């Protein structure tokens, strides 16, 4: 709860940076899980779901980078 309050108090640029860092961390974890699933020979549906997650996070990162760029230049 305190962490959320602290994030709410951030200026828009710092918040955008924090959001981007979180998304990048989530992407890395998802990529690691995907790679491990492929090595382990997991079911195709699991691999497809992880691939979709990786793609979705990559899109979110792109949007977050654009938002950060707009905030920095705003």
PyMOL Python script that loads the backbone (N, CA, C, O; Angstrom):
from pymol import cmd

cmd.read_pdbstr("""\
ATOM      1  N   UNK A   1       0.825  -1.187   0.000  1.00  0.00           N
ATOM      2  CA  UNK A   1       0.000   0.000   0.000  1.00  0.00           C
ATOM      3  C   UNK A   1       0.871   1.253   0.000  1.00  0.00           C
ATOM      4  O   UNK A   1       0.601   2.195  -0.746  1.00  0.00           O
ATOM      5  N   UNK A   2       1.887   1.272   0.809  1.00  0.00           N
ATOM      6  CA  UNK A   2       2.770   2.434   0.872  1.00  0.00           C
ATOM      7  C   UNK A   2       3.509   2.614  -0.453  1.00  0.00           C
ATOM      8  O   UNK A   2       3.768   3.739  -0.879  1.00  0.00           O
ATOM      9  N   UNK A   3       3.845   1.498  -1.098  1.00  0.00           N
ATOM     10  CA  UNK A   3       4.537   1.563  -2.377  1.00  0.00           C
ATOM     11  C   UNK A   3       3.656   2.227  -3.432  1.00  0.00           C
ATOM     12  O   UNK A   3       4.134   3.030  -4.233  1.00  0.00           O
ATOM     13  N   UNK A   4       2.379   1.891  -3.429  1.00  0.00           N
ATOM     14  CA  UNK A   4       1.452   2.512  -4.384  1.00  0.00           C
ATOM     15  C   UNK A   4       1.288   4.004  -4.108  1.00  0.00           C
ATOM     16  O   UNK A   4       1.197   4.803  -5.040  1.00  0.00           O
ATOM     17  N   UNK A   5       1.252   4.374  -2.845  1.00  0.00           N
ATOM     18  CA  UNK A   5       1.137   5.790  -2.498  1.00  0.00           C
ATOM     19  C   UNK A   5       2.379   6.549  -2.942  1.00  0.00           C
ATOM     20  O   UNK A   5       2.287   7.679  -3.422  1.00  0.00           O
ATOM     21  N   UNK A   6       3.533   5.925  -2.781  1.00  0.00           N
ATOM     22  CA  UNK A   6       4.778   6.563  -3.201  1.00  0.00           C
ATOM     23  C   UNK A   6       4.794   6.742  -4.714  1.00  0.00           C
ATOM     24  O   UNK A   6       5.238   7.775  -5.214  1.00  0.00           O
ATOM     25  N   UNK A   7       4.309   5.733  -5.448  1.00  0.00           N
ATOM     26  CA  UNK A   7       4.264   5.825  -6.900  1.00  0.00           C
ATOM     27  C   UNK A   7       3.294   6.917  -7.346  1.00  0.00           C
ATOM     28  O   UNK A   7       3.547   7.615  -8.328  1.00  0.00           O
ATOM     29  N   UNK A   8       2.200   7.058  -6.631  1.00  0.00           N
ATOM     30  CA  UNK A   8       1.206   8.079  -6.978  1.00  0.00           C
ATOM     31  C   UNK A   8       1.781   9.480  -6.815  1.00  0.00           C
ATOM     32  O   UNK A   8       1.347  10.416  -7.487  1.00  0.00           O
ATOM     33  N   UNK A   9       2.754   9.623  -5.926  1.00  0.00           N
ATOM     34  CA  UNK A   9       3.354  10.931  -5.669  1.00  0.00           C
ATOM     35  C   UNK A   9       4.446  11.289  -6.674  1.00  0.00           C
ATOM     36  O   UNK A   9       4.935  12.419  -6.670  1.00  0.00           O
ATOM     37  N   UNK A  10       4.832  10.361  -7.524  1.00  0.00           N
ATOM     38  CA  UNK A  10       5.885  10.625  -8.509  1.00  0.00           C
ATOM     39  C   UNK A  10       5.402  11.607  -9.567  1.00  0.00           C
ATOM     40  O   UNK A  10       4.214  11.680  -9.880  1.00  0.00           O
ATOM     41  N   UNK A  11       6.349  12.355 -10.108  1.00  0.00           N
ATOM     42  CA  UNK A  11       5.985  13.218 -11.229  1.00  0.00           C
ATOM     43  C   UNK A  11       5.774  12.329 -12.453  1.00  0.00           C
ATOM     44  O   UNK A  11       6.227  11.185 -12.456  1.00  0.00           O
ATOM     45  N   UNK A  12       5.102  12.820 -13.484  1.00  0.00           N
ATOM     46  CA  UNK A  12       4.763  11.981 -14.638  1.00  0.00           C
ATOM     47  C   UNK A  12       5.960  11.311 -15.312  1.00  0.00           C
ATOM     48  O   UNK A  12       5.865  10.164 -15.748  1.00  0.00           O
ATOM     49  N   UNK A  13       7.070  12.014 -15.398  1.00  0.00           N
ATOM     50  CA  UNK A  13       8.252  11.425 -16.040  1.00  0.00           C
ATOM     51  C   UNK A  13       8.811  10.267 -15.216  1.00  0.00           C
ATOM     52  O   UNK A  13       9.148   9.221 -15.772  1.00  0.00           O
ATOM     53  N   UNK A  14       8.913  10.441 -13.907  1.00  0.00           N
ATOM     54  CA  UNK A  14       9.415   9.370 -13.042  1.00  0.00           C
ATOM     55  C   UNK A  14       8.468   8.177 -13.045  1.00  0.00           C
ATOM     56  O   UNK A  14       8.907   7.027 -13.038  1.00  0.00           O
ATOM     57  N   UNK A  15       7.172   8.455 -13.056  1.00  0.00           N
ATOM     58  CA  UNK A  15       6.182   7.376 -13.103  1.00  0.00           C
ATOM     59  C   UNK A  15       6.308   6.598 -14.408  1.00  0.00           C
ATOM     60  O   UNK A  15       6.239   5.369 -14.406  1.00  0.00           O
ATOM     61  N   UNK A  16       6.491   7.300 -15.514  1.00  0.00           N
ATOM     62  CA  UNK A  16       6.653   6.637 -16.808  1.00  0.00           C
ATOM     63  C   UNK A  16       7.905   5.772 -16.818  1.00  0.00           C
ATOM     64  O   UNK A  16       7.897   4.668 -17.364  1.00  0.00           O
ATOM     65  N   UNK A  17       8.987   6.272 -16.211  1.00  0.00           N
ATOM     66  CA  UNK A  17      10.223   5.469 -16.123  1.00  0.00           C
ATOM     67  C   UNK A  17      10.012   4.219 -15.273  1.00  0.00           C
ATOM     68  O   UNK A  17      10.468   3.134 -15.632  1.00  0.00           O
ATOM     69  N   UNK A  18       9.319   4.377 -14.141  1.00  0.00           N
ATOM     70  CA  UNK A  18       9.059   3.242 -13.250  1.00  0.00           C
ATOM     71  C   UNK A  18       8.179   2.206 -13.943  1.00  0.00           C
ATOM     72  O   UNK A  18       8.424   1.004 -13.837  1.00  0.00           O
ATOM     73  N   UNK A  19       7.158   2.675 -14.650  1.00  0.00           N
ATOM     74  CA  UNK A  19       6.275   1.763 -15.381  1.00  0.00           C
ATOM     75  C   UNK A  19       7.050   1.006 -16.449  1.00  0.00           C
ATOM     76  O   UNK A  19       6.860  -0.198 -16.621  1.00  0.00           O
ATOM     77  N   UNK A  20       7.914   1.698 -17.159  1.00  0.00           N
ATOM     78  CA  UNK A  20       8.720   1.073 -18.202  1.00  0.00           C
ATOM     79  C   UNK A  20       9.650   0.016 -17.601  1.00  0.00           C
ATOM     80  O   UNK A  20       9.791  -1.072 -18.159  1.00  0.00           O
ATOM     81  N   UNK A  21      10.271   0.322 -16.492  1.00  0.00           N
ATOM     82  CA  UNK A  21      11.173  -0.635 -15.846  1.00  0.00           C
ATOM     83  C   UNK A  21      10.420  -1.895 -15.418  1.00  0.00           C
ATOM     84  O   UNK A  21      10.926  -3.006 -15.577  1.00  0.00           O
ATOM     85  N   UNK A  22       9.217  -1.723 -14.879  1.00  0.00           N
ATOM     86  CA  UNK A  22       8.411  -2.872 -14.465  1.00  0.00           C
ATOM     87  C   UNK A  22       8.040  -3.741 -15.664  1.00  0.00           C
ATOM     88  O   UNK A  22       8.105  -4.968 -15.596  1.00  0.00           O
ATOM     89  N   UNK A  23       7.655  -3.101 -16.747  1.00  0.00           N
ATOM     90  CA  UNK A  23       7.292  -3.852 -17.954  1.00  0.00           C
ATOM     91  C   UNK A  23       8.498  -4.611 -18.510  1.00  0.00           C
ATOM     92  O   UNK A  23       8.370  -5.757 -18.941  1.00  0.00           O
ATOM     93  N   UNK A  24       9.656  -3.977 -18.499  1.00  0.00           N
ATOM     94  CA  UNK A  24      10.859  -4.644 -18.994  1.00  0.00           C
ATOM     95  C   UNK A  24      11.215  -5.850 -18.130  1.00  0.00           C
ATOM     96  O   UNK A  24      11.659  -6.879 -18.640  1.00  0.00           O
ATOM     97  N   UNK A  25      11.020  -5.719 -16.830  1.00  0.00           N
ATOM     98  CA  UNK A  25      11.275  -6.838 -15.919  1.00  0.00           C
ATOM     99  C   UNK A  25      10.301  -7.986 -16.201  1.00  0.00           C
ATOM    100  O   UNK A  25      10.701  -9.150 -16.249  1.00  0.00           O
ATOM    101  N   UNK A  26       9.034  -7.654 -16.386  1.00  0.00           N
ATOM    102  CA  UNK A  26       8.027  -8.676 -16.687  1.00  0.00           C
ATOM    103  C   UNK A  26       8.323  -9.357 -18.014  1.00  0.00           C
ATOM    104  O   UNK A  26       8.153 -10.570 -18.142  1.00  0.00           O
ATOM    105  N   UNK A  27       8.767  -8.582 -19.006  1.00  0.00           N
ATOM    106  CA  UNK A  27       9.103  -9.147 -20.305  1.00  0.00           C
ATOM    107  C   UNK A  27      10.255 -10.139 -20.169  1.00  0.00           C
ATOM    108  O   UNK A  27      10.210 -11.230 -20.739  1.00  0.00           O
ATOM    109  N   UNK A  28      11.273  -9.766 -19.424  1.00  0.00           N
ATOM    110  CA  UNK A  28      12.422 -10.657 -19.252  1.00  0.00           C
ATOM    111  C   UNK A  28      11.999 -11.965 -18.601  1.00  0.00           C
ATOM    112  O   UNK A  28      12.413 -13.040 -19.036  1.00  0.00           O
ATOM    113  N   UNK A  29      11.181 -11.880 -17.566  1.00  0.00           N
ATOM    114  CA  UNK A  29      10.702 -13.089 -16.891  1.00  0.00           C
ATOM    115  C   UNK A  29       9.882 -13.962 -17.836  1.00  0.00           C
ATOM    116  O   UNK A  29      10.020 -15.186 -17.836  1.00  0.00           O
ATOM    117  N   UNK A  30       9.036 -13.333 -18.634  1.00  0.00           N
ATOM    118  CA  UNK A  30       8.205 -14.084 -19.579  1.00  0.00           C
ATOM    119  C   UNK A  30       9.059 -14.733 -20.659  1.00  0.00           C
ATOM    120  O   UNK A  30       8.797 -15.869 -21.056  1.00  0.00           O
ATOM    121  N   UNK A  31      10.075 -14.027 -21.137  1.00  0.00           N
ATOM    122  CA  UNK A  31      10.977 -14.608 -22.135  1.00  0.00           C
ATOM    123  C   UNK A  31      11.732 -15.801 -21.555  1.00  0.00           C
ATOM    124  O   UNK A  31      11.931 -16.809 -22.233  1.00  0.00           O
ATOM    125  N   UNK A  32      12.147 -15.678 -20.301  1.00  0.00           N
ATOM    126  CA  UNK A  32      12.841 -16.781 -19.634  1.00  0.00           C
ATOM    127  C   UNK A  32      11.923 -18.000 -19.493  1.00  0.00           C
ATOM    128  O   UNK A  32      12.340 -19.132 -19.740  1.00  0.00           O
ATOM    129  N   UNK A  33      10.670 -17.757 -19.092  1.00  0.00           N
ATOM    130  CA  UNK A  33       9.702 -18.851 -18.955  1.00  0.00           C
ATOM    131  C   UNK A  33       9.441 -19.510 -20.301  1.00  0.00           C
ATOM    132  O   UNK A  33       9.341 -20.733 -20.388  1.00  0.00           O
ATOM    133  N   UNK A  34       9.330 -18.702 -21.352  1.00  0.00           N
ATOM    134  CA  UNK A  34       9.097 -19.230 -22.688  1.00  0.00           C
ATOM    135  C   UNK A  34      10.259 -20.114 -23.127  1.00  0.00           C
ATOM    136  O   UNK A  34      10.052 -21.218 -23.631  1.00  0.00           O
ATOM    137  N   UNK A  35      11.464 -19.630 -22.937  1.00  0.00           N
ATOM    138  CA  UNK A  35      12.643 -20.413 -23.315  1.00  0.00           C
ATOM    139  C   UNK A  35      12.691 -21.728 -22.540  1.00  0.00           C
ATOM    140  O   UNK A  35      12.998 -22.775 -23.111  1.00  0.00           O
ATOM    141  N   UNK A  36      12.391 -21.677 -21.248  1.00  0.00           N
ATOM    142  CA  UNK A  36      12.412 -22.888 -20.432  1.00  0.00           C
ATOM    143  C   UNK A  36      11.312 -23.858 -20.863  1.00  0.00           C
ATOM    144  O   UNK A  36      11.519 -25.071 -20.867  1.00  0.00           O
ATOM    145  N   UNK A  37      10.154 -23.327 -21.222  1.00  0.00           N
ATOM    146  CA  UNK A  37       9.051 -24.179 -21.673  1.00  0.00           C
ATOM    147  C   UNK A  37       9.422 -24.908 -22.954  1.00  0.00           C
ATOM    148  O   UNK A  37       9.081 -26.076 -23.138  1.00  0.00           O
ATOM    149  N   UNK A  38      10.119 -24.212 -23.831  1.00  0.00           N
ATOM    150  CA  UNK A  38      10.561 -24.848 -25.079  1.00  0.00           C
ATOM    151  C   UNK A  38      11.568 -25.952 -24.789  1.00  0.00           C
ATOM    152  O   UNK A  38      11.498 -27.028 -25.382  1.00  0.00           O
ATOM    153  N   UNK A  39      12.505 -25.691 -23.882  1.00  0.00           N
ATOM    154  CA  UNK A  39      13.510 -26.692 -23.512  1.00  0.00           C
ATOM    155  C   UNK A  39      12.849 -27.901 -22.860  1.00  0.00           C
ATOM    156  O   UNK A  39      13.221 -29.044 -23.127  1.00  0.00           O
ATOM    157  N   UNK A  40      11.864 -27.636 -22.002  1.00  0.00           N
ATOM    158  CA  UNK A  40      11.177 -28.715 -21.282  1.00  0.00           C
ATOM    159  C   UNK A  40      10.194 -29.478 -22.151  1.00  0.00           C
ATOM    160  O   UNK A  40       9.695 -30.529 -21.748  1.00  0.00           O
ATOM    161  N   UNK A  41       9.910 -28.957 -23.343  1.00  0.00           N
ATOM    162  CA  UNK A  41       8.957 -29.619 -24.223  1.00  0.00           C
ATOM    163  C   UNK A  41       7.522 -29.518 -23.727  1.00  0.00           C
ATOM    164  O   UNK A  41       6.735 -30.451 -23.881  1.00  0.00           O
ATOM    165  N   UNK A  42       7.190 -28.383 -23.132  1.00  0.00           N
ATOM    166  CA  UNK A  42       5.828 -28.177 -22.645  1.00  0.00           C
ATOM    167  C   UNK A  42       4.824 -28.243 -23.789  1.00  0.00           C
ATOM    168  O   UNK A  42       5.181 -28.187 -24.966  1.00  0.00           O
ATOM    169  N   UNK A  43       3.562 -28.365 -23.404  1.00  0.00           N
ATOM    170  CA  UNK A  43       2.488 -28.431 -24.393  1.00  0.00           C
ATOM    171  C   UNK A  43       2.501 -27.190 -25.274  1.00  0.00           C
ATOM    172  O   UNK A  43       2.890 -26.104 -24.845  1.00  0.00           O
ATOM    173  N   UNK A  44       2.067 -27.375 -26.510  1.00  0.00           N
ATOM    174  CA  UNK A  44       2.044 -26.272 -27.473  1.00  0.00           C
ATOM    175  C   UNK A  44       1.196 -25.106 -26.985  1.00  0.00           C
ATOM    176  O   UNK A  44       1.549 -23.947 -27.202  1.00  0.00           O
ATOM    177  N   UNK A  45       0.077 -25.405 -26.325  1.00  0.00           N
ATOM    178  CA  UNK A  45      -0.802 -24.325 -25.864  1.00  0.00           C
ATOM    179  C   UNK A  45      -0.117 -23.460 -24.807  1.00  0.00           C
ATOM    180  O   UNK A  45      -0.381 -22.260 -24.729  1.00  0.00           O
ATOM    181  N   UNK A  46       0.747 -24.046 -24.003  1.00  0.00           N
ATOM    182  CA  UNK A  46       1.495 -23.283 -23.001  1.00  0.00           C
ATOM    183  C   UNK A  46       2.499 -22.374 -23.696  1.00  0.00           C
ATOM    184  O   UNK A  46       2.647 -21.205 -23.340  1.00  0.00           O
ATOM    185  N   UNK A  47       3.177 -22.916 -24.677  1.00  0.00           N
ATOM    186  CA  UNK A  47       4.170 -22.136 -25.417  1.00  0.00           C
ATOM    187  C   UNK A  47       3.496 -20.991 -26.171  1.00  0.00           C
ATOM    188  O   UNK A  47       3.999 -19.868 -26.182  1.00  0.00           O
ATOM    189  N   UNK A  48       2.366 -21.278 -26.797  1.00  0.00           N
ATOM    190  CA  UNK A  48       1.635 -20.242 -27.536  1.00  0.00           C
ATOM    191  C   UNK A  48       1.181 -19.134 -26.579  1.00  0.00           C
ATOM    192  O   UNK A  48       1.281 -17.952 -26.907  1.00  0.00           O
ATOM    193  N   UNK A  49       0.692 -19.507 -25.422  1.00  0.00           N
ATOM    194  CA  UNK A  49       0.246 -18.506 -24.438  1.00  0.00           C
ATOM    195  C   UNK A  49       1.417 -17.631 -24.001  1.00  0.00           C
ATOM    196  O   UNK A  49       1.264 -16.417 -23.866  1.00  0.00           O
ATOM    197  N   UNK A  50       2.568 -18.225 -23.781  1.00  0.00           N
ATOM    198  CA  UNK A  50       3.745 -17.448 -23.389  1.00  0.00           C
ATOM    199  C   UNK A  50       4.213 -16.546 -24.525  1.00  0.00           C
ATOM    200  O   UNK A  50       4.629 -15.413 -24.287  1.00  0.00           O
ATOM    201  N   UNK A  51       4.147 -17.040 -25.754  1.00  0.00           N
ATOM    202  CA  UNK A  51       4.520 -16.209 -26.899  1.00  0.00           C
ATOM    203  C   UNK A  51       3.596 -14.998 -27.003  1.00  0.00           C
ATOM    204  O   UNK A  51       4.047 -13.890 -27.296  1.00  0.00           O
ATOM    205  N   UNK A  52       2.318 -15.210 -26.765  1.00  0.00           N
ATOM    206  CA  UNK A  52       1.357 -14.110 -26.801  1.00  0.00           C
ATOM    207  C   UNK A  52       1.645 -13.100 -25.692  1.00  0.00           C
ATOM    208  O   UNK A  52       1.527 -11.892 -25.898  1.00  0.00           O
ATOM    209  N   UNK A  53       2.021 -13.601 -24.519  1.00  0.00           N
ATOM    210  CA  UNK A  53       2.359 -12.724 -23.403  1.00  0.00           C
ATOM    211  C   UNK A  53       3.585 -11.879 -23.742  1.00  0.00           C
ATOM    212  O   UNK A  53       3.604 -10.676 -23.483  1.00  0.00           O
ATOM    213  N   UNK A  54       4.598 -12.504 -24.315  1.00  0.00           N
ATOM    214  CA  UNK A  54       5.816 -11.791 -24.699  1.00  0.00           C
ATOM    215  C   UNK A  54       5.480 -10.704 -25.729  1.00  0.00           C
ATOM    216  O   UNK A  54       5.963  -9.577 -25.618  1.00  0.00           O
ATOM    217  N   UNK A  55       4.667 -11.033 -26.714  1.00  0.00           N
ATOM    218  CA  UNK A  55       4.294 -10.058 -27.744  1.00  0.00           C
ATOM    219  C   UNK A  55       3.505  -8.901 -27.135  1.00  0.00           C
ATOM    220  O   UNK A  55       3.743  -7.739 -27.464  1.00  0.00           O
ATOM    221  N   UNK A  56       2.567  -9.222 -26.248  1.00  0.00           N
ATOM    222  CA  UNK A  56       1.756  -8.178 -25.606  1.00  0.00           C
ATOM    223  C   UNK A  56       2.631  -7.245 -24.767  1.00  0.00           C
ATOM    224  O   UNK A  56       2.460  -6.027 -24.807  1.00  0.00           O
ATOM    225  N   UNK A  57       3.563  -7.817 -24.012  1.00  0.00           N
ATOM    226  CA  UNK A  57       4.446  -6.997 -23.192  1.00  0.00           C
ATOM    227  C   UNK A  57       5.357  -6.131 -24.062  1.00  0.00           C
ATOM    228  O   UNK A  57       5.638  -4.986 -23.709  1.00  0.00           O
ATOM    229  N   UNK A  58       5.817  -6.661 -25.186  1.00  0.00           N
ATOM    230  CA  UNK A  58       6.655  -5.874 -26.096  1.00  0.00           C
ATOM    231  C   UNK A  58       5.872  -4.666 -26.617  1.00  0.00           C
ATOM    232  O   UNK A  58       6.420  -3.570 -26.740  1.00  0.00           O
ATOM    233  N   UNK A  59       4.589  -4.875 -26.920  1.00  0.00           N
ATOM    234  CA  UNK A  59       3.744  -3.762 -27.372  1.00  0.00           C
ATOM    235  C   UNK A  59       3.568  -2.722 -26.259  1.00  0.00           C
ATOM    236  O   UNK A  59       3.609  -1.517 -26.506  1.00  0.00           O
ATOM    237  N   UNK A  60       3.372  -3.210 -25.039  1.00  0.00           N
ATOM    238  CA  UNK A  60       3.206  -2.295 -23.905  1.00  0.00           C
ATOM    239  C   UNK A  60       4.487  -1.496 -23.660  1.00  0.00           C
ATOM    240  O   UNK A  60       4.433  -0.313 -23.324  1.00  0.00           O
ATOM    241  N   UNK A  61       5.624  -2.143 -23.829  1.00  0.00           N
ATOM    242  CA  UNK A  61       6.907  -1.455 -23.646  1.00  0.00           C
ATOM    243  C   UNK A  61       7.067  -0.368 -24.705  1.00  0.00           C
ATOM    244  O   UNK A  61       7.520   0.737 -24.405  1.00  0.00           O
ATOM    245  N   UNK A  62       6.700  -0.681 -25.930  1.00  0.00           N
ATOM    246  CA  UNK A  62       6.772   0.317 -26.995  1.00  0.00           C
ATOM    247  C   UNK A  62       5.903   1.526 -26.667  1.00  0.00           C
ATOM    248  O   UNK A  62       6.330   2.668 -26.839  1.00  0.00           O
ATOM    249  N   UNK A  63       4.704   1.277 -26.203  1.00  0.00           N
ATOM    250  CA  UNK A  63       3.799   2.368 -25.825  1.00  0.00           C
ATOM    251  C   UNK A  63       4.357   3.156 -24.645  1.00  0.00           C
ATOM    252  O   UNK A  63       4.266   4.384 -24.616  1.00  0.00           O
ATOM    253  N   UNK A  64       4.933   2.457 -23.680  1.00  0.00           N
ATOM    254  CA  UNK A  64       5.499   3.126 -22.508  1.00  0.00           C
ATOM    255  C   UNK A  64       6.701   3.974 -22.894  1.00  0.00           C
ATOM    256  O   UNK A  64       6.896   5.061 -22.350  1.00  0.00           O
ATOM    257  N   UNK A  65       7.510   3.482 -23.832  1.00  0.00           N
ATOM    258  CA  UNK A  65       8.653   4.264 -24.306  1.00  0.00           C
ATOM    259  C   UNK A  65       8.180   5.532 -25.015  1.00  0.00           C
ATOM    260  O   UNK A  65       8.773   6.599 -24.853  1.00  0.00           O
ATOM    261  N   UNK A  66       7.120   5.411 -25.794  1.00  0.00           N
ATOM    262  CA  UNK A  66       6.568   6.587 -26.468  1.00  0.00           C
ATOM    263  C   UNK A  66       6.028   7.580 -25.454  1.00  0.00           C
ATOM    264  O   UNK A  66       6.211   8.789 -25.600  1.00  0.00           O
ATOM    265  N   UNK A  67       5.362   7.070 -24.428  1.00  0.00           N
ATOM    266  CA  UNK A  67       4.820   7.938 -23.390  1.00  0.00           C
ATOM    267  C   UNK A  67       5.959   8.653 -22.651  1.00  0.00           C
ATOM    268  O   UNK A  67       5.883   9.850 -22.376  1.00  0.00           O
ATOM    269  N   UNK A  68       6.999   7.904 -22.342  1.00  0.00           N
ATOM    270  CA  UNK A  68       8.147   8.514 -21.648  1.00  0.00           C
ATOM    271  C   UNK A  68       8.781   9.586 -22.538  1.00  0.00           C
ATOM    272  O   UNK A  68       9.113  10.675 -22.068  1.00  0.00           O
ATOM    273  N   UNK A  69       8.943   9.275 -23.800  1.00  0.00           N
ATOM    274  CA  UNK A  69       9.525  10.251 -24.729  1.00  0.00           C
ATOM    275  C   UNK A  69       8.659  11.512 -24.782  1.00  0.00           C
ATOM    276  O   UNK A  69       9.177  12.629 -24.776  1.00  0.00           O
ATOM    277  N   UNK A  70       7.359  11.329 -24.833  1.00  0.00           N
ATOM    278  CA  UNK A  70       6.444  12.483 -24.874  1.00  0.00           C
ATOM    279  C   UNK A  70       6.532  13.280 -23.580  1.00  0.00           C
ATOM    280  O   UNK A  70       6.467  14.509 -23.607  1.00  0.00           O
ATOM    281  N   UNK A  71       6.679  12.599 -22.450  1.00  0.00           N
ATOM    282  CA  UNK A  71       6.770  13.256 -21.150  1.00  0.00           C
ATOM    283  C   UNK A  71       8.080  14.050 -21.054  1.00  0.00           C
ATOM    284  O   UNK A  71       8.107  15.174 -20.552  1.00  0.00           O
ATOM    285  N   UNK A  72       9.150  13.447 -21.542  1.00  0.00           N
ATOM    286  CA  UNK A  72      10.450  14.136 -21.487  1.00  0.00           C
ATOM    287  C   UNK A  72      10.463  15.383 -22.368  1.00  0.00           C
ATOM    288  O   UNK A  72      11.101  16.384 -22.042  1.00  0.00           O
ATOM    289  N   UNK A  73       9.758  15.305 -23.475  1.00  0.00           N
ATOM    290  CA  UNK A  73       9.756  16.431 -24.419  1.00  0.00           C
ATOM    291  C   UNK A  73       8.559  17.344 -24.250  1.00  0.00           C
ATOM    292  O   UNK A  73       8.416  18.339 -24.960  1.00  0.00           O
ATOM    293  N   UNK A  74       7.691  16.993 -23.292  1.00  0.00           N
ATOM    294  CA  UNK A  74       6.457  17.739 -23.115  1.00  0.00           C
ATOM    295  C   UNK A  74       6.676  19.022 -22.444  1.00  0.00           C
ATOM    296  O   UNK A  74       5.726  19.772 -22.220  1.00  0.00           O
TER     297      UNK A  74
END
""", "prot")
cmd.dss("prot")
cmd.show_as("cartoon", "prot")
cmd.util.cbc("prot")
cmd.orient("prot")
